[in-house]
Amino acid sequence: MADLSVRVGSLSLRNPVMPASGCFAVEYSEALDFSRLGALVIKSVSPKSRSGNPTPRVAEVRGGMLNSIGIPSKGLAAYLQQVLPAYLGFGTPVVVSLSADTVAEFAAAVQVLSRPGVAAIEANISCPNLEADGMAFAMQARSTHDAISAMRRSTTLPLWAKLTPNAGDVAAIARAAEAAGADAIVMGNTALGMAIDVRTRRPLLGNGMGGLSGPALKPIALRMTYQCARAVRIPVIGCGGIATAEDAVEFMLAGATAVQVGTASFLDPGVMHRITDGLQAYCEAHGVERAADLVGAVQMDGPDQQAWRDQLARMAPAA
């Protein structure tokens, strides 16, 4: 049987499959054995209470869905008392996802969230930066560096930087996050999109625009995962349109150490187990002894291919 375990920095995961933040809740324990997942990534929390965006917040489109949830939150105190405890005790690493409006809020919040039971903090820097007229932190290298470095000084826990596919040069953003002290890159979030009801002539979402997720996003997310993996020496976690074991294998071949599953879980709450089982079957069918050996194993022609292989060899965990 193939060894599915992987390492994301200092964090050891039993397999590379985990939920994407915002696409998973503790109620999924009725359909999933949480002890079989690589990690449990909780929906983003914000330091301040917020109600979220106007309804409708979700709309189905061809090849995926649009959402404009707005990260509703009751704040950190309620999160620590009512949300986080429910995810502890499954024997699976718990990753808390954090959204904030300013660098100072990010830094203060990670201090509060750095407590026993939390295995890592996912910094959702694809959220709006109020100090930059609402532009997402991860749209620019400077604001990415500022946010991650402030959080790095405030916690010793593994820190994952969640980027946005809406940035022009995602490799530069990933390098800025790495330089600031991120332990891993999560690539990424939803791509900005829009849909209009031609009968009412109104947008399908109450906020007008929203994030596109699902199969339509996968080729873009895969390309950006590949670019990030080539740009940094820290692990990359791929996310975007993953619904099958073959999708997960593609992302790993492109350089992802682990993957996050989002929209597919809405259609099939048990999909992550099927992806894990399918990954095991793929490894056995293709003579792959360790899933980690798939990371970055895509066969590409070009003058820098050897440098890519050398970088992956330096990143590979010990057998």
N, C-alpha and C positions, 0 to 999 in steps of 0.2 A: 504494500500500500504506500502511495506517495506521501511524503511529508508536506503538508499544506501550510505549516507554520512560516511566518515571516516576521521580520523586525522592522518597525518604523522608528528609527532612532534607537532610543534605549528601551522602547516599549515592545514587548514580545506579544504577538497575536497568534492564536491557534490556527487561524486561517485568514486570508486577505479580504474577506467579505464583511462589510458593515453597512448599516443604514446611513443615508444622507440626512443631515439635520433638517428638521421640518417635515420629514416624510416618514416619521416613526413615532410611536407612542407606547406607553407601557401596556396599553390594552392589546398590543400585538402579541403579548405573551400567551394569549389564548390560541394563537395560530402558529407561534414560533417557539422553539426551545432556545431561549436566550443564551444558554450555556454553549450553544453550538456556533454562535456568531463570533467574528473576530473581535469586535468591539461594539459598544452601544453608544451611538452618537445622539445626544438629546437635542431637541429643538432649541434654537437660539433664545437666550434670555438677554434682556436689556436691563441696565441698572435702574432705569426709570419705568414707571408704569405707563403703558401705552395701549390704546384701544385697537390699533391696526387700521388698515385702509377701508374705504367704503365698499359695500357690497354692490354687485357680485364680485367675489374675490378669485373665483376659479372659472375657467372656460376651456372646453375641449376644442382642439383644433386638429387639422389633418397632421398626423404624425406626432402628436404630443398634446401638451396642454399649456395654457397660460395661467399664471397665478400672480396675484398682487395682494398678498396677505398683510404685509406691513409689520411683521414680527410683533404681534400683540403680546404683551407681557404684564405681569402683576408686580414686577420688580424682583430684586435679588432676595429680599427677605422671604417673600412667599415662595420663591423658587427653591431656596434651601430647605424650607420647612415642608412644602407640599409636593414638589416635583422630584428633586434629586433623590430623596430616600427610597422612592419606589424602584429605582433602577439598581440600587446596591444589593448585593447578596446573591447575584447570579453567577459569580465567579468569572465574569467577563469584564474586561477593562471598560470603564465608563468615561466617555469624552464629553465634556460640557462645551457647548457652542455659545460664544459671546458676541453680542452686537452692542455697539455704543456710538454715541454721537460725536464724541471728541476724544483726543488722545488721552487727556487726563481721566476721562470716564473709563476708558479701556484699562488704564494702569491701575486705577482704584478697584475696579471690578475684579481683575484677575487676583488681586490680593485676597479679596473676600472669597473667591471661588477656590483658592488653593487650600484645600482641606483634605483630610483622610477620605479615601474612597474615590477621589477624582484622579484618573490616570493621566489625563492630558486635557489641555484647553485648546479648542479650535477657535481661533480669532476670525470672526466673520468680517473681514475688512472689505468685503464687497458691499457693505452697507454705506449709506450716505454720511459724509463728513460735514457737519454743520460749520466747521471752521473753513471750509472751502466751497461755500455756496451749494452744499448738498451733493457735490461730486463724490463718488465712492472713494474711500481711502485707496483701494487697490487699482484705481485708474492711473495713478502716478507713482513713480518710484520713490519720490521724496516723502510723500504722505504715507506710503507703505512702510518705509524705513522708520519714520517718526513713530508710527503706531506700534509696530512690532518691537522696536528697541525700548519703548516705554514699558511695554508689557514684560519684556525680557528682564528688565531691572526689577520687576515687581513680583516675579514668581520663579521658582526653581523647577516647576512642573514642565513636562514636554509641551511645547507651544507649536501648534499647527496654524499656518497662515492660509486662510481660505480666499482664493483669488476670484476674479470675475472674468468671464470670456469677453466682456465688453471693452476691455483694455486693448489698445492698439499693439503694444509690444509686450506681450505677456512674459516673455523670457526675461526682459529687463526688470519687470515687477518681481518675478521669482527671485532673481539675483539680489534685489534690494531686500527682500524678506530674509533671505539666507544671511546676508551681511549683517542684518539687524539682530540675528540670533534665533530665527525660527528653526525648529527641529524637523519640520516637514512642510511640504506644500500640498494643499488640497486644491486641485484644479478640476472643477471649479464650481461655479454657481450657474444660474440661469442666464440666458441671453435675452436682452431686451427685445420685446416684440409687441404686436398689437393685432387685434381682430375687430371687425366692425360687422354688426348685424345690418344687412342690406335692406331689411324690411323696416326696421325702426330708424336706421341710419345713425345708430348710437354704438359706441364701443361695447364689446362684450364684457369688459371689466369696468367696475365702478371707478377705478382710478385711471381709466383710459388705456394706459400701457402696463405691461407686466412682464414677468420672466417666462421664457419658453423653456420647457423641459420635455424629456421623453425622447423617442427614437430620432426625431428630426434634429436633435442637438448632438447626437453621438459623433458624427464625423468631425464636427468642430471641436468638441471636447477631446476627442482622441488626438487630433492634430496639436492642440494646445498642451496636452499631457506630454506628448512626444517632445515638443519644444522646451517645456519646462525641465523635463528629465535630462535633456542635453545641456541645459544652461546651469544647473546647480548640482551640488554633490550630496545634498540632503535628499531623503526619500520624497517621492511624489505619490500622492493618493489620487487616483483618477475617478472622475465622476461626470456623468452626463449620458443619459440614454442607455444605461446598462440594464439589460433585462434577461440575458442568458449567460450560460457559462462561456460560450464563444465570445460574447462581448467582453467579459472579464479577462479572458485570455488575450484578446486584442490589446486591451489597455495595458496589461502586464508586458506584453511583447514591446509595446511602445515606450515602456520605461516606468510604468506605475508599479510600486511595491505592493499596494493594496487598492481596493476599489470601494466606492460607496454606491449604494443602490437607492434611488429615489422614487420617481414616478411609477416604476413597475410595481412597487409594493402596494400602490393604491388599487391596481387591477388584480393583483394576486398577493395577498399578505404572506404567503409561504414561499415567495419567489427566491428569497435569499438562501434558503435551504436547498432549493433546486439548483441554484447557481453553484453552491459549494459542492454538492454531490456531482454536478456536471464537471466541475473543475477537477475533482478527484478522478473521475472517469477519463477525462482528457489526458491527464498526466499518465495514467496507467496505460492508455492506448498508445501513447506516443513515447513511452519509455522515459518519462521525466521523473526522476527520483525526488526532486524537491520543487515545489511551486516557485520558490525563490529563483530557481534557475531560468524561469521564463522571463524575468525582469530585464527588459532592454534587449531581448534576443531577436528582435526583428532584423531581417537580413536586408541591408541597404547597401547600394553601391555608391561610392563617392570617396574623395580623398581624405575626408575626416572620419571615416568609419572606424579606423584603428584607434584613433583617439577616443571615440565613443566607447569602444570595447574596453580600453584601458581604464576609463573612468568608471565603468560598471564593475570592473574587477576590483577596484579600490573600494567601492561602496558595498560590495557583496558581503553578507554576514558569514562568519566562520561556519564551516559544516559541523 
